[in-house]
Amino acid sequence: MHQQGSILSGNFAMADGRENKDQALLERILQELRLKACTRLSSQDSTDASPSNGTESPVSSWASPILSWSTPVKAPILPLAELLPLAPARRCETWRIVNPGAKFKASCGFPLVSPQFSNDLLEDFRVIFAPGSAWKGRKPKESPQASRFGSLQLKFLLGEDNGTELQIFFTVGGGGVASRLGPFKASSRHSVSEICELPVDWRTQEHSVLTIGVEIVAA
């Protein structure tokens, strides 16, 4: 009986030893599996974060179009002359009258006529400058309808009646006291423009030289 009990206890001890070895082996296997799993996850994370990888993550594939949409598109650069509307053609001429009061006295109050001007909008035209009824040396038989401070008008040669319409602006005086008057119409159907009656006395602006400017604008 005693011998039999010792044999049984030895069998139990051997069984316990095997069980302990199996338990240790199982834990070692589980530890190696955990280590491999951690290594695999870390390598996958580094692969996804690497910019040299050809495959894009779902986040990057969605982000790309958003970035491309938000990128500003440069507008084509055009010259300023193509953006602005075309301005009508205009030409300017200047007539300087030295001592106009003396010239009106010499002409007995008759209008003064400028030298001949010409440009591509209007050829062979002159400025007619009448002194007005306020001028003391006016001729006795002057029309009572004459402008008080004088008037300006263009006279030009009639050419082919092609229906050309022009706008005329007059500038009287110089510096900071110049007055710009207009527009007045002129056409190829008539040999003179509309009359510009001066609203101010030209004698206050002459200063021995009276400057009259003519600006012609294509209508």
HUHU-V332350 format. One record per run of one state. SS is the DSSP state (@ for helix, = for strand, . for the rest). FROM is the first residue (numbers start at 1). TO is the last residue. If there is no record, write none. Layout:
# HUHU-V332350
SS&FROM&TO  SS&FROM&TO
This chain:
# HUHU-V332350
.&1&1  @&2&49  .&50&57  @&58&70  .&71&79  @&80&83  .&84&89  =&90&98  .&99&99  @&100&106  .&107&111  =&112&113  .&114&116  =&117&117  .&118&124  =&125&130  .&131&150  =&151&156  .&157&164  =&165&172  .&173&174  @&175&177  .&178&178  =&179&187  .&188&191  =&192&192  .&193&195  =&196&197  .&198&201  @&202&204  .&205&208  =&209&218  .&219&219
